[in-house]
């Protein structure tokens, strides 16, 4: 019997009965009670405080906003997926533009150098946002691999305004992570940043120097 099996056997055969999980009070990490406008305002304020840019647009007009962002930032090569509705819609809208669309559904070894040296930006969808921390959460797939949000100098993320939750706990609960926890979830709070021993922040050292969040609204766009 291995040491692990011996320890587990002792735990199962405790003289005072089996162990039970203690009662947990999660009130401290949930129950903020913010309404949709408060969630959006908090999200924008916090992600903006760490150099994230937020652009508001309608569901129907978000690709026009995307085109303006690409032009304003001088992005010539944009990496994006194919199958996700965000990627598919972007491809259709940018078909007649001068931006080169870079396919990401390739083995990383086949285009690793290209990805690190000549791609200007990566476009991704998001699963939602977190108001309390000003964070995005992404669930990468083979169609939208994690590297397109972590490697290019600019990351452009598309977020639906009504998918912003109060806290990370609310994301976990409402998306049933306990029943199907993502194996590769990403939490993104602004561009890449690091700090030295004096706690001086530097941006873009280990990833994107810029993060642009295009927030899509089903109704009226806030002023």
N, C-alpha and C positions, 0 to 999 in steps of 0.2 A: 504494500500500500504506500502510495506517495505521501509526501508531507502535506500536500494540498488536500488529498482525500482524508488524511487523518484529522486535519483541522475541521473539515466539513462534517465528518462523522461526529466529532465531539460537540459541534454546534447543534446538530440534529438530535443528539441524545442528551441534551441538557436536562438536569434533574428537576429544574423548575419550569419545564415546558418549553415549547418552541418560541423563538424570538418573534415579536410582532413589531411592525413599523410604528414609530411614534406618531401621534397626531400632529399634523402640520397646519400652521396658520399662514395662509398666503396673502392676507389682507395688505401687508406692507408693499407687495409688488403688483397690486392690481387695484381696481375700484377707483380710478381717478375721476370718473364721471364727466370727462370733457365732451363737449358736443363737437360736431364735425368741423366747425369753423375754428374752435380752439385747438383741435388736434392739428389742423393744417398750419395755423399760425405758429404753434410751438415747434412743429417739425421744421418749418422754413427758418425760424429764428435760430434754432440750434445748428442745423446743417450749414446755415450761412455764417455762423460764428467761427467755423473752421474752414472757410473759403469755398464751401459748396455753393454753386449757382442754381437758382430755381427759376424756371420759366413756366408761366401758366398759359394754358391753351385749352381749346375745346377738343372733344373726342374727334370731331370731324376735321379739325384744322391742325392737328399736332404735327403732321409731316411738313407743313409749311413752316412751322416753328423750327423743326429739325433742319430744314434747308437753310434757314437764316442763321442758325447756330453754326452750321458747317462753313458757311460763307464768312461769317464774322471771325471765326477762329482760323481761317485759312486751311481747313482740313481737306486734303486731296485724296487720301486713301482711308476708307472706313471699313473696319472689320465688323461683320454681322452674320447672323444665322440665316436660315432659309425657311424653316418650317413654322416657327412661332409667328403668330399673327402680327406682332410688332415688326419683326424682321421682314416678313413677306410684304407688309404694307409699305415699309420704308423702301424696299427694293423697287416696288412699282412706282412710287412717287419720285424716286431719284434716278429713274432709268434714263431720263433726258438731261440730267445734270452732268457737270464735268467731274463730279466726285467718282473715283474708282471704288467699286464695291469689292471688298476682299472676302473670299469664301473662307469660312473657319472650320468647315466640316472635313478637315484633313488631319492626318496623324501629325502630332506636334513635331516629330523629328523631321517631317518633310518641309516644314516652313518655320522652324524655330527662329532662324536668323532673320527672316523676313519680318516676322512678328515683332521682334525686338528692335529692328533697325529702320523699317520703312513704313510701318503702319502708324497713321496719325491719331486714330481714335477707334474706340470700340463702342458699339451700340448694343444695349441689352434691354430686355424687359425686366420687370421686378415683380415679386409676389406681393409686396406691400411696403409700408413704412412704419416707423415707431416714433410717436410724438414725443415721448419722454426723453429720448436720447438723440433725436434728429438723425435716425438711421434708416437705411434701406435694407430690405432682406431679399436675397436672390437665391434661387435654387437652380444652379447650373445643370445643364443637360449636354448631351453630345451635340445638339444643335446650337446651344449657346454655352460653350465651355467657359470655365471660370477665368481662364487666362485673358479673354477679351475685355474683362473688367479690371484686370490686375496688371496688365503689361503696357498697353498703349499709353502715350502721354496724356490723352484725354479720354475719360469715360463718360459716355452719354447714356443716362438711364431714364426709361419711360415709366412713370408712376401714375396710377389711377388715384385720384384724390380720395375716393371712397374706400380705398384699401388701407388707409392709415389707421393703425390701432393705437391705443393709449400707451401700452407698455409691452416689453418683450414677453412677459408672462401671458398677456392677452393673445399675442401671436401664437405662442405654443399651444394654448388652450383651444382657441377658435379654429386653428388649423390642424388639430388632432395630431400633434407631433408624437404624443405618447403611443399612438397606434401605428404611426408610420413616419418615424423620425427621418428627416432628410440626411443622407450620408455626406452631403457636400454643400450645406447651406453657407451663405456668405452674409455677414452683417457689415454694411459699409456706412461709415459716418464721415463723409467728406473725402477729399483727395488723400493720397498716401502721405503720412507724416511720421516723423520720428523726432526724438529729442536727445540732446547730449547730456552730459552729467550736470550741466547748469540748468537743465530743463528748458532750453531754448528750442522752440519748434522749427523744424525745417520740412518743407513740403516737396513731395515728388522724388524723394531719394530712392525709395524702394518700389515705386509704382506710379500711377497716374499723378501728374501735377495739377490736373483740373478735373473736377466732377461737375457735370451739368445735369440737373434733374428736370426733365420735361413733365410737368404735372398736368394730367388730362382731367378736365371737368365735364361731367355729363350735363350740367346746367350752365348757369351764367359764370363767366370767369371773374374772379374777384379783382377789384380795381387795384 
